[in-house]
Every structure is written in C-alpha cells, then in structure tokens.
C-alpha cells in the first residue's frame, strides 16, 4: 500500500486543536472567550467543529496561544475540502460536471 493513498477516517477541524490546547493549559472556554472578546457560544461552536475558524479568529488565537494562524487556516481549508469531497450532493454534482466536460 502506498502511504499517499491513505485517507483519514475523520478530518480534523482546527477548533479541535484549539480545544485540546486550552484543556492542556487549563484554560476554560469562558475565560478564553473573554480574553479574545468574543461570545462564549461562538467560541464553543468553533471548538466543537460547528463553525469555521476565520482568518481574524486564527490571528486572535495565535496572539493568545502562539498557535500559528496559517496552520489553523490550512487545517480549516483541508477540513472544508475533505468534508465537501465526502458530501453526496457534491459528489453527484461533480460527476455530472465531469460527464458534461467529457463531451466537450
């Protein structure tokens, strides 16, 4: 088996990385939300992979925790692409596009 053909079982949302970091440092989500000046519910949605990390949020997390913003944004982009690649509606749409493009 070629290592490059391996597909992850589950994709990592950058919020999960931040959540683990907060837990390791003993920082509560409420305290961190307050530190960043955002609502607890918004931060909680990010940490539980229900909301994407934006560029400005990645920069705020970088300032607070030292996690590189570009790493968080790369994780978010990979998460978005892999989620879309596994969405049946997207798969069907892509199949139709490829079939239509084949006759051009």
N, CA, C and O atoms as a DFTB+ gen file, in Angstrom:
416 C
 N C O
     1  1       0.840      -1.184       0.000
     2  2       0.000       0.000       0.000
     3  2       0.883       1.245       0.000
     4  3       1.878       1.305       0.722
     5  1       0.528       2.207      -0.786
     6  2       1.273       3.458      -0.873
     7  2       0.713       4.432       0.160
     8  3      -0.500       4.634       0.232
     9  1       1.582       5.028       0.948
    10  2       1.151       5.916       2.028
    11  2       0.332       7.098       1.522
    12  3      -0.567       7.570       2.218
    13  1       0.630       7.578       0.327
    14  2      -0.090       8.742      -0.203
    15  2      -1.543       8.437      -0.535
    16  3      -2.337       9.360      -0.717
    17  1      -1.905       7.167      -0.616
    18  2      -3.282       6.800      -0.930
    19  2      -4.138       6.624       0.313
    20  3      -5.333       6.348       0.208
    21  1      -3.544       6.781       1.480
    22  2      -4.305       6.630       2.714
    23  2      -5.222       7.823       2.911
    24  3      -4.839       8.966       2.658
    25  1      -6.422       7.550       3.359
    26  2      -7.376       8.618       3.635
    27  2      -7.711       8.585       5.117
    28  3      -7.932       7.511       5.676
    29  1      -7.751       9.743       5.759
    30  2      -8.071       9.751       7.186
    31  2      -9.508       9.293       7.430
    32  3     -10.405       9.546       6.627
    33  1      -9.697       8.624       8.541
    34  2     -11.042       8.178       8.916
    35  2     -11.920       9.374       9.238
    36  3     -13.096       9.413       8.876
    37  1     -11.338      10.343       9.918
    38  2     -12.072      11.529      10.347
    39  2     -11.176      12.730      10.113
    40  3      -9.971      12.658      10.352
    41  1     -11.740      13.818       9.657
    42  2     -10.973      15.012       9.356
    43  2     -10.891      15.893      10.593
    44  3     -11.842      15.977      11.371
    45  1      -9.763      16.538      10.768
    46  2      -9.543      17.364      11.950
    47  2      -9.933      18.805      11.688
    48  3      -9.376      19.463      10.809
    49  1     -10.889      19.285      12.453
    50  2     -11.287      20.691      12.420
    51  2     -10.293      21.452      13.303
    52  3      -9.913      20.949      14.361
    53  1      -9.864      22.649      12.895
    54  2      -8.883      23.371      13.703
    55  2      -9.382      23.701      15.112
    56  3      -8.584      23.870      16.034
    57  1     -10.690      23.791      15.273
    58  2     -11.238      24.052      16.601
    59  2     -10.886      22.948      17.585
    60  3     -10.719      23.203      18.778
    61  1     -10.772      21.713      17.083
    62  2     -10.398      20.602      17.945
    63  2      -8.982      20.777      18.481
    64  3      -8.705      20.443      19.633
    65  1      -8.091      21.298      17.650
    66  2      -6.706      21.546      18.059
    67  2      -6.678      22.611      19.148
    68  3      -5.978      22.472      20.151
    69  1      -7.447      23.676      18.939
    70  2      -7.511      24.761      19.918
    71  2      -8.122      24.257      21.222
    72  3      -7.639      24.583      22.306
    73  1      -9.179      23.468      21.115
    74  2      -9.836      22.911      22.304
    75  2      -8.858      22.063      23.114
    76  3      -8.800      22.182      24.338
    77  1      -8.091      21.211      22.439
    78  2      -7.090      20.393      23.127
    79  2      -6.032      21.263      23.801
    80  3      -5.595      20.974      24.914
    81  1      -5.630      22.319      23.123
    82  2      -4.615      23.226      23.670
    83  2      -5.137      23.920      24.925
    84  3      -4.415      24.044      25.915
    85  1      -6.382      24.369      24.887
    86  2      -6.975      25.013      26.064
    87  2      -7.039      24.034      27.236
    88  3      -6.714      24.389      28.369
    89  1      -7.457      22.808      26.956
    90  2      -7.550      21.793      28.013
    91  2      -6.173      21.500      28.596
    92  3      -6.027      21.388      29.813
    93  1      -5.153      21.374      27.729
    94  2      -3.796      21.102      28.206
    95  2      -3.251      22.231      29.075
    96  3      -2.483      21.991      30.007
    97  1      -3.648      23.453      28.766
    98  2      -3.168      24.611      29.531
    99  2      -4.065      24.950      30.720
   100  3      -3.743      25.833      31.514
   101  1      -5.187      24.249      30.838
   102  2      -6.097      24.508      31.952
   103  2      -6.854      25.818      31.826
   104  3      -7.203      26.438      32.831
   105  1      -7.110      26.240      30.598
   106  2      -7.838      27.491      30.346
   107  2      -9.280      27.129      30.004
   108  3      -9.518      26.311      29.115
   109  1     -10.231      27.722      30.693
   110  2     -11.641      27.440      30.413
   111  2     -12.066      28.136      29.120
   112  3     -11.493      29.150      28.722
   113  1     -13.065      27.578      28.489
   114  2     -13.594      28.186      27.270
   115  2     -14.151      29.576      27.560
   116  3     -13.976      30.497      26.762
   117  1     -14.819      29.726      28.698
   118  2     -15.389      31.040      29.042
   119  2     -14.294      32.086      29.249
   120  3     -14.414      33.222      28.790
   121  1     -13.224      31.690      29.946
   122  2     -12.116      32.624      30.175
   123  2     -11.443      32.985      28.856
   124  3     -11.067      34.138      28.642
   125  1     -11.291      32.004      27.974
   126  2     -10.648      32.263      26.685
   127  2     -11.514      33.161      25.809
   128  3     -11.007      34.068      25.148
   129  1     -12.816      32.909      25.808
   130  2     -13.733      33.760      25.041
   131  2     -13.648      35.204      25.532
   132  3     -13.623      36.145      24.739
   133  1     -13.603      35.355      26.830
   134  2     -13.488      36.699      27.419
   135  2     -12.167      37.352      27.006
   136  3     -12.135      38.532      26.657
   137  1     -11.083      36.579      27.047
   138  2      -9.766      37.086      26.661
   139  2      -9.771      37.583      25.218
   140  3      -9.177      38.614      24.901
   141  1     -10.450      36.832      24.349
   142  2     -10.499      37.200      22.933
   143  2     -11.531      38.277      22.630
   144  3     -11.479      38.908      21.574
   145  1     -12.466      38.492      23.545
   146  2     -13.516      39.468      23.314
   147  2     -14.612      38.955      22.400
   148  3     -15.229      39.722      21.660
   149  1     -14.854      37.634      22.458
   150  2     -15.916      37.023      21.655
   151  2     -16.896      36.333      22.591
   152  3     -16.594      36.104      23.762
   153  1     -18.064      36.004      22.071
   154  2     -19.052      35.331      22.911
   155  2     -18.635      33.894      23.168
   156  3     -17.974      33.261      22.345
   157  1     -19.033      33.395      24.323
   158  2     -18.754      32.001      24.672
   159  2     -19.378      31.060      23.649
   160  3     -18.751      30.082      23.240
   161  1     -20.617      31.353      23.232
   162  2     -21.300      30.448      22.304
   163  2     -20.578      30.371      20.961
   164  3     -20.493      29.295      20.369
   165  1     -20.058      31.497      20.473
   166  2     -19.336      31.480      19.214
   167  2     -18.063      30.647      19.348
   168  3     -17.770      29.820      18.484
   169  1     -17.308      30.859      20.418
   170  2     -16.089      30.101      20.622
   171  2     -16.396      28.618      20.772
   172  3     -15.693      27.780      20.206
   173  1     -17.432      28.288      21.525
   174  2     -17.812      26.899      21.740
   175  2     -18.170      26.215      20.422
   176  3     -17.825      25.052      20.212
   177  1     -18.860      26.931      19.537
   178  2     -19.208      26.372      18.229
   179  2     -17.962      26.088      17.402
   180  3     -17.908      25.086      16.689
   181  1     -16.971      26.949      17.487
   182  2     -15.706      26.732      16.778
   183  2     -14.996      25.512      17.357
   184  3     -14.554      24.634      16.615
   185  1     -14.890      25.459      18.677
   186  2     -14.162      24.375      19.330
   187  2     -14.820      23.020      19.124
   188  3     -14.149      21.990      19.191
   189  1     -16.126      23.008      18.873
   190  2     -16.851      21.759      18.648
   191  2     -17.136      21.498      17.164
   192  3     -17.997      20.689      16.817
   193  1     -16.399      22.198      16.301
   194  2     -16.441      21.992      14.848
   195  2     -17.796      22.287      14.225
   196  3     -18.167      21.678      13.221
   197  1     -18.540      23.222      14.819
   198  2     -19.832      23.616      14.251
   199  2     -19.746      24.949      13.515
   200  3     -20.716      25.387      12.897
   201  1     -18.585      25.588      13.583
   202  2     -18.370      26.875      12.934
   203  2     -16.914      26.926      12.484
   204  3     -16.032      26.462      13.206
   205  1     -16.651      27.481      11.306
   206  2     -15.261      27.540      10.840
   207  2     -14.457      28.618      11.563
   208  3     -15.009      29.580      12.097
   209  1     -13.154      28.431      11.565
   210  2     -12.254      29.475      12.073
   211  2     -12.021      30.454      10.931
   212  3     -11.657      30.053       9.825
   213  1     -12.228      31.720      11.198
   214  2     -11.964      32.764      10.208
   215  2     -10.514      33.216      10.343
   216  3      -9.838      32.877      11.314
   217  1     -10.045      33.980       9.368
   218  2      -8.672      34.485       9.413
   219  2      -8.461      35.376      10.639
   220  3      -7.425      35.287      11.297
   221  1      -9.426      36.226      10.947
   222  2      -9.255      37.108      12.104
   223  2      -9.259      36.312      13.413
   224  3      -8.512      36.638      14.336
   225  1     -10.089      35.278      13.497
   226  2     -10.099      34.441      14.693
   227  2      -8.783      33.683      14.820
   228  3      -8.248      33.545      15.920
   229  1      -8.259      33.193      13.700
   230  2      -6.971      32.489      13.721
   231  2      -5.866      33.409      14.231
   232  3      -4.994      32.979      14.987
   233  1      -5.903      34.661      13.819
   234  2      -4.901      35.625      14.291
   235  2      -5.050      35.917      15.782
   236  3      -4.055      36.082      16.487
   237  1      -6.288      35.981      16.259
   238  2      -6.511      36.207      17.690
   239  2      -6.008      35.011      18.503
   240  3      -5.403      35.185      19.561
   241  1      -6.257      33.814      18.009
   242  2      -5.793      32.604      18.702
   243  2      -4.273      32.555      18.697
   244  3      -3.655      32.176      19.692
   245  1      -3.673      32.938      17.576
   246  2      -2.216      32.993      17.501
   247  2      -1.653      33.958      18.543
   248  3      -0.668      33.649      19.214
   249  1      -2.277      35.121      18.676
   250  2      -1.812      36.108      19.648
   251  2      -1.948      35.600      21.082
   252  3      -1.098      35.874      21.929
   253  1      -3.019      34.861      21.344
   254  2      -3.282      34.402      22.703
   255  2      -2.517      33.129      23.080
   256  3      -2.024      33.009      24.201
   257  1      -2.421      32.185      22.145
   258  2      -1.856      30.868      22.465
   259  2      -0.535      30.557      21.761
   260  3       0.172      29.622      22.134
   261  1      -0.212      31.349      20.742
   262  2       1.008      31.077      19.992
   263  2       0.857      30.002      18.926
   264  3       1.843      29.607      18.304
   265  1      -0.371      29.522      18.704
   266  2      -0.605      28.564      17.615
   267  2      -0.580      29.346      16.301
   268  3      -1.302      30.334      16.166
   269  1       0.224      28.932      15.346
   270  2       0.340      29.688      14.095
   271  2      -0.999      29.816      13.357
   272  3      -1.683      28.823      13.107
   273  1      -1.352      31.040      13.019
   274  2      -2.614      31.306      12.324
   275  2      -2.655      30.598      10.971
   276  3      -3.701      30.093      10.563
   277  1      -1.517      30.562      10.277
   278  2      -1.525      29.908       8.963
   279  2      -1.757      28.410       9.095
   280  3      -2.374      27.811       8.214
   281  1      -1.284      27.792      10.160
   282  2      -1.547      26.373      10.385
   283  2      -3.039      26.145      10.625
   284  3      -3.619      25.199      10.091
   285  1      -3.657      27.014      11.429
   286  2      -5.091      26.891      11.692
   287  2      -5.902      27.078      10.414
   288  3      -6.875      26.362      10.183
   289  1      -5.503      28.036       9.588
   290  2      -6.224      28.276       8.334
   291  2      -6.021      27.127       7.347
   292  3      -6.945      26.764       6.619
   293  1      -4.811      26.551       7.321
   294  2      -4.574      25.386       6.459
   295  2      -5.427      24.208       6.901
   296  3      -5.991      23.501       6.066
   297  1      -5.526      23.990       8.215
   298  2      -6.386      22.925       8.730
   299  2      -7.836      23.165       8.332
   300  3      -8.542      22.232       7.950
   301  1      -8.283      24.425       8.420
   302  2      -9.666      24.746       8.070
   303  2      -9.920      24.477       6.594
   304  3     -10.951      23.912       6.231
   305  1      -8.976      24.885       5.739
   306  2      -9.134      24.645       4.309
   307  2      -9.185      23.157       3.981
   308  3     -10.012      22.719       3.181
   309  1      -8.300      22.385       4.599
   310  2      -8.296      20.933       4.384
   311  2      -9.582      20.299       4.888
   312  3     -10.145      19.414       4.243
   313  1     -10.043      20.759       6.047
   314  2     -11.291      20.245       6.620
   315  2     -12.458      20.522       5.659
   316  3     -13.280      19.645       5.393
   317  1     -12.512      21.761       5.146
   318  2     -13.594      22.138       4.231
   319  2     -13.570      21.291       2.958
   320  3     -14.606      20.784       2.530
   321  1     -12.386      21.137       2.352
   322  2     -12.277      20.355       1.124
   323  2     -12.636      18.891       1.349
   324  3     -13.378      18.304       0.562
   325  1     -12.117      18.305       2.409
   326  2     -12.391      16.897       2.669
   327  2     -13.845      16.652       3.032
   328  3     -14.406      15.614       2.678
   329  1     -14.457      17.586       3.727
   330  2     -15.876      17.465       4.043
   331  2     -16.699      17.536       2.761
   332  3     -17.640      16.764       2.579
   333  1     -16.341      18.463       1.873
   334  2     -17.059      18.588       0.602
   335  2     -16.868      17.350      -0.262
   336  3     -17.807      16.885      -0.907
   337  1     -15.641      16.815      -0.273
   338  2     -15.361      15.625      -1.091
   339  2     -16.152      14.405      -0.637
   340  3     -16.338      13.464      -1.409
   341  1     -16.611      14.414       0.589
   342  2     -17.365      13.284       1.122
   343  2     -18.864      13.560       1.222
   344  3     -19.609      12.755       1.780
   345  1     -19.304      14.688       0.686
   346  2     -20.710      15.058       0.687
   347  2     -21.370      14.476      -0.564
   348  3     -20.932      14.747      -1.682
   349  1     -22.413      13.685      -0.377
   350  2     -23.042      13.000      -1.517
   351  2     -23.589      13.978      -2.552
   352  3     -23.533      13.691      -3.748
   353  1     -24.116      15.122      -2.127
   354  2     -24.622      16.109      -3.090
   355  2     -23.484      16.655      -3.951
   356  3     -23.638      16.826      -5.160
   357  1     -22.358      16.922      -3.327
   358  2     -21.196      17.437      -4.066
   359  2     -20.656      16.364      -5.002
   360  3     -20.312      16.652      -6.148
   361  1     -20.582      15.130      -4.519
   362  2     -20.100      14.020      -5.354
   363  2     -20.967      13.881      -6.599
   364  3     -20.439      13.724      -7.700
   365  1     -22.277      13.935      -6.446
   366  2     -23.193      13.835      -7.596
   367  2     -23.020      14.998      -8.560
   368  3     -23.003      14.805      -9.776
   369  1     -22.892      16.210      -8.018
   370  2     -22.708      17.389      -8.860
   371  2     -21.405      17.276      -9.653
   372  3     -21.379      17.570     -10.848
   373  1     -20.329      16.851      -8.996
   374  2     -19.037      16.722      -9.674
   375  2     -19.089      15.662     -10.774
   376  3     -18.479      15.821     -11.831
   377  1     -19.810      14.601     -10.520
   378  2     -19.958      13.547     -11.525
   379  2     -20.650      14.086     -12.770
   380  3     -20.236      13.794     -13.892
   381  1     -21.701      14.870     -12.570
   382  2     -22.421      15.475     -13.698
   383  2     -21.516      16.431     -14.468
   384  3     -21.530      16.453     -15.698
   385  1     -20.735      17.213     -13.743
   386  2     -19.829      18.182     -14.398
   387  2     -18.774      17.436     -15.204
   388  3     -18.482      17.808     -16.341
   389  1     -18.198      16.382     -14.620
   390  2     -17.165      15.614     -15.334
   391  2     -17.748      14.952     -16.578
   392  3     -17.089      14.907     -17.617
   393  1     -18.961      14.443     -16.488
   394  2     -19.611      13.833     -17.657
   395  2     -19.862      14.864     -18.749
   396  3     -19.650      14.596     -19.931
   397  1     -20.316      16.040     -18.341
   398  2     -20.571      17.099     -19.318
   399  2     -19.263      17.584     -19.940
   400  3     -19.221      17.874     -21.136
   401  1     -18.204      17.676     -19.150
   402  2     -16.919      18.135     -19.650
   403  2     -16.285      17.119     -20.595
   404  3     -15.508      17.487     -21.476
   405  1     -16.617      15.839     -20.412
   406  2     -16.037      14.784     -21.254
   407  2     -16.499      14.880     -22.704
   408  3     -15.794      14.433     -23.609
   409  1     -17.678      15.459     -22.931
   410  2     -18.211      15.566     -24.300
   411  2     -17.771      16.847     -24.980
   412  3     -18.071      17.045     -26.158
   413  1     -17.086      17.700     -24.294
   414  2     -16.620      18.967     -24.916
   415  2     -15.441      18.746     -25.803
   416  3     -14.929      19.695     -26.397
